[in-house]
Amino acid sequence: LFTEAGDSRSQALWKSEAAPYQPMLDEVDDSIDWEPEARLESIQKDFRAFKTSLKKHPVAVIKQEQWPYPVAVEKFTLANRLIELPADKDIFAFGMVLVKQSPGSAKGMVFVTLEDETGFFNLAFTPQIYSRFYRLVDHQPFLSVVGRLQKVDESHSILVKRVFDFESGANLLPLRRDDQAIDNEVAVELIKPRAFH
């Protein structure tokens, strides 16, 4: 949208913010040289403004440019391929956390829905697995897991066996969709070195 007018998003914002002050300035300098926006930075701004991305899905960008996990990205299955795979197969899944719930009738089971660039993963955590990985499940806006594919007719879910943490020195910085709670956060900013907290 901005590039059609010859401006980056930052340049367009600068010009729109400066417009009311132009009559007070002797000279107007349009030649601010902005650093090019990284793809994940651009997606982050899209989510802040529109609660979605106008560009590539953040999961696809992270897989291509900023993969922080110890398991090779090639091992991960796309959500739209689950229907083709046999039940009881071990599946690696990676996606953005959309929903996390633990109904009172579920006997301690925790259910998480992830979204990748092709669709959705429904994850199921036993109480034992959840208690082992709850820090990641509760606080990471993206999850990387392996588990057994369960299928009943057209529906499918993954019974999680393990959740993968970042490799040392990497971090996905979260971006909130509006002011929603942590379980609706989306990590779409850059993966940056940091001290693990």
N, C-alpha and C positions, 0 to 999 in steps of 0.2 A: 504494500500500500504506500509506504513512505518512499520506497525506492522508485516508484512510478513518477513521483514528483522530483526525483533527483536527490532526495535527502535520506539519510539514515534516520532511524527512530530518534536517536539522541539529538541530531541536528534539527529535526522537526519540532521536538519538544523545546529545544533552546529558542528557536525562532518564535514559537507560539508564546512562550513565557516572556520573551523580550518585546513582543509587539506593542503592549501598552506603554512602554517606556521610550519607544523610538522617537516620538515628538520632542522629548527632553534631551536627546543626544545630538551632539554636533555631527558625529560620524557613526555610521552603523557598520560593524565588522561582521560580514557573513562568512568569513573564512576560518572558522574554528575547525581545527583538524581533529576530529574525534577518532579514538582508537576503534577499530572494527569490533562489532559485537560478536562474541562467541555464540555458537548455536544454542548451548544450554542457557546462557544468559538471556538470549532472545526468548526462549521458551518460558523462562522464569517470568519475564515481564508480561508475556501473553497470559500466563495463569493469574498473575496479579490483576490484570485488567479484565480478562474475559472468563476466567475459571476453566480455561481449556487452552490448547495450543493451536495457533494458526499455521504451524509448521509441522515438522516431523514429530512423532510421538516421543516423549522424553526417554522411554525405555529403549527405543531404537537408537537414539543418540548416545545414551550411556553405553550400550553394547558396542557401538562402533568406535567411540572416542575416549571413554573414561572408565572402562571396566575395572572395578576395584576388588573383585572376588578371587579366591584362590583356585576356583574351578574354571576351566576353559569355557569361554562363552559358547563355543561350538557344541558343547554337551547339552545345552538348554533347548527344550522343546517349546515351540510356539503354541499358544493357546488354541489356535484354529486347527492344529494337527491332532489334538487329543482324541477326536472322534475316530481317527484312523487306527489308533493304537490299541493293542489288546489289554484287557484288564490284568491287574497284578504285575504290570511292568513297572520298574522303577523309572521315575520321571524327574528330571531337573527342571525347575520352573523359576522364572524371575519376572517380577512385575511391581507395579506401583500399588500400594495398599489403598483400597477404596473403602472397605467395610471390615470391621472386626466386631464379633459378637459372641456371647456365651449365654444362651438362654438358660433359665433356671431348670428347665426340663431336660437339659442335655448332659446331666451328670458330670459336669466339669469339662466337657468338650468345649474347645474354642474353635470358631469358624472365621476364616479370613477370605475375603475376595480380593484377588490381585487382577490388575489389568496390564496386558502387554500391548504391543503395537497391532495385534491381530484379534484380541478378544479377552476372555476372562478365565482365570483359574479359581476354582473353589477349593480352599485348603481346609483340612480338618486336623486339629491337634488333640491328641489324647492329653489328659491331665499331666501325665508323666513327661511327655515331650514338651508341653507348654511350660511346665515349671522349670525345665532345663534351659529353655531358650526365651523365656518371657521378656528379658531385657531387650532382645532384638525385636521380638514380635510386637511389643508394646511401644517401642520408641523409634523404630526405623521406618521411614516413609516408603522404602522399597524393601522387598524381601527376596532372598535367593535361597531356595529350598530344594531338597530331594525327598521323594516319598513314593508310595505305591499308588498307582492309578486304580481307582475304584469306579466301576461302571454299572449302572442299572438303566437298561433301555437307552434312551438318548441322553440321560444325565450322567455326569462324571464329576469326581472329586479326587483330590490327592491327599492320602493319609500321610502326613508329614513325618519323616524320620529324623531329619536334621535341618537346621537353619544355618547358613553360612554367614560368617562375619567378614568385614572388610579385611583385606591384607593390611599389614602394619603400615601406618602412615597415610592411609587414604580415608576419605570421608565424603559422604553424600550430604550436602547441606540442604535442609528442607526448605520448601516454600509452601506456605499455607494458602489454601484456597480460601480467600476471604479471611474470616477470623474463626474458622471451624476448629474443632478439637483435634488433638494429635492424631487420632486414627483416620482422619481425612487429609492428612498432610501429604504433600507430593514433593519428592526431592527432584528438583529440576535445575538446581544450580550446579556449579562446577564441583567436581571432586577435588578437594584440596588437601595437601599435607596438613596434619594437625596432631596435637598430643591427644591421645585417646582419653575420653572422660568417662 
